[in-house]
Amino acid sequence: MTDDPHDAIYDILIRECGAIEHNRARFRALELVPGARIRFGGQLGLDGHFVVQSDGSWNVEYSDYDHSPKRARMAHAAAEALHALQGR
């Protein structure tokens, strides 16, 4: 992984969750520190977020209100790809 993983992370969010490309620049400004979260839009609905967990791991979250089996599969695939990118 490069020193700046922002583009690789956002590529995963686009591929797995349909994140909106025009949000990439805003995402690049995010500090990847525990507690960080940013809405990325896309197929997880308005509450689709990239989150840096308290242990430093990366994940995606979305509202239970927007839950569907399809969204659960997308979030799971994104989480697996993010964990692989992070080497966890």
C-alpha positions as CSV (number, residue, x, y, z in Angstrom):
1,M,0.0,0.0,0.0
2,T,1.2,3.5,-0.7
3,D,1.8,6.1,2.0
4,D,-1.5,7.7,1.1
5,P,-4.2,5.1,0.8
6,H,-7.1,7.5,0.1
7,D,-7.5,6.7,-3.6
8,A,-7.3,3.0,-3.1
9,I,-9.9,3.2,-0.3
10,Y,-12.2,5.3,-2.4
11,D,-11.8,2.9,-5.4
12,I,-13.1,0.2,-3.1
13,L,-16.1,2.4,-2.0
14,I,-16.9,3.0,-5.7
15,R,-16.6,-0.6,-6.7
16,E,-18.4,-2.2,-3.8
17,C,-20.9,0.5,-2.7
18,G,-21.4,2.8,-5.7
19,A,-19.8,5.8,-3.9
20,I,-20.1,9.0,-5.8
21,E,-17.0,10.0,-7.7
22,H,-17.4,13.8,-7.0
23,N,-17.0,13.1,-3.3
24,R,-13.5,11.8,-3.8
25,A,-11.7,15.1,-3.3
26,R,-13.5,15.6,0.0
27,F,-12.6,12.1,1.1
28,R,-8.9,12.8,0.3
29,A,-8.9,15.5,3.0
30,L,-10.1,13.0,5.7
31,E,-7.5,12.1,8.4
32,L,-7.5,8.4,8.7
33,V,-7.5,8.4,12.5
34,P,-9.7,6.5,14.9
35,G,-13.2,8.0,15.1
36,A,-13.0,9.6,11.6
37,R,-16.1,9.1,9.5
38,I,-17.3,10.6,6.3
39,R,-20.4,10.2,4.2
40,F,-19.6,8.9,0.7
41,G,-23.0,8.6,-0.9
42,G,-23.8,5.8,-3.3
43,Q,-25.9,2.7,-3.0
44,L,-25.8,2.5,0.8
45,G,-28.0,5.5,0.9
46,L,-27.5,8.9,2.5
47,D,-26.2,7.3,5.7
48,G,-23.4,5.3,4.0
49,H,-20.2,6.2,5.8
50,F,-16.6,5.2,5.7
51,V,-15.5,4.8,9.3
52,V,-12.1,4.4,11.1
53,Q,-12.9,2.2,14.1
54,S,-11.4,2.8,17.5
55,D,-8.8,0.1,16.8
56,G,-7.8,1.8,13.6
57,S,-9.5,-0.6,11.2
58,W,-11.5,0.7,8.3
59,N,-15.2,-0.2,7.7
60,V,-18.4,1.0,6.2
61,E,-21.6,1.7,8.0
62,Y,-25.2,2.6,7.0
63,S,-28.5,3.2,8.7
64,D,-30.5,0.3,9.9
65,Y,-33.4,2.2,8.4
66,D,-31.8,1.6,4.9
67,H,-31.1,-2.1,5.6
68,S,-31.6,-4.6,2.8
69,P,-29.9,-7.9,1.9
70,K,-28.3,-6.2,-1.1
71,R,-26.8,-3.4,1.0
72,A,-25.6,-5.9,3.6
73,R,-23.7,-7.8,0.9
74,M,-22.2,-4.5,-0.4
75,A,-21.1,-3.4,3.0
76,H,-19.6,-6.8,3.8
77,A,-17.7,-6.9,0.4
78,A,-16.4,-3.4,1.0
79,A,-15.3,-4.3,4.6
80,E,-13.4,-7.4,3.4
81,A,-11.7,-5.4,0.6
82,L,-10.8,-2.6,3.1
83,H,-9.4,-5.1,5.6
84,A,-7.3,-6.7,2.9
85,L,-6.0,-3.4,1.7
86,Q,-5.1,-2.5,5.3
87,G,-3.4,-5.9,5.8
88,R,-5.8,-7.0,8.6
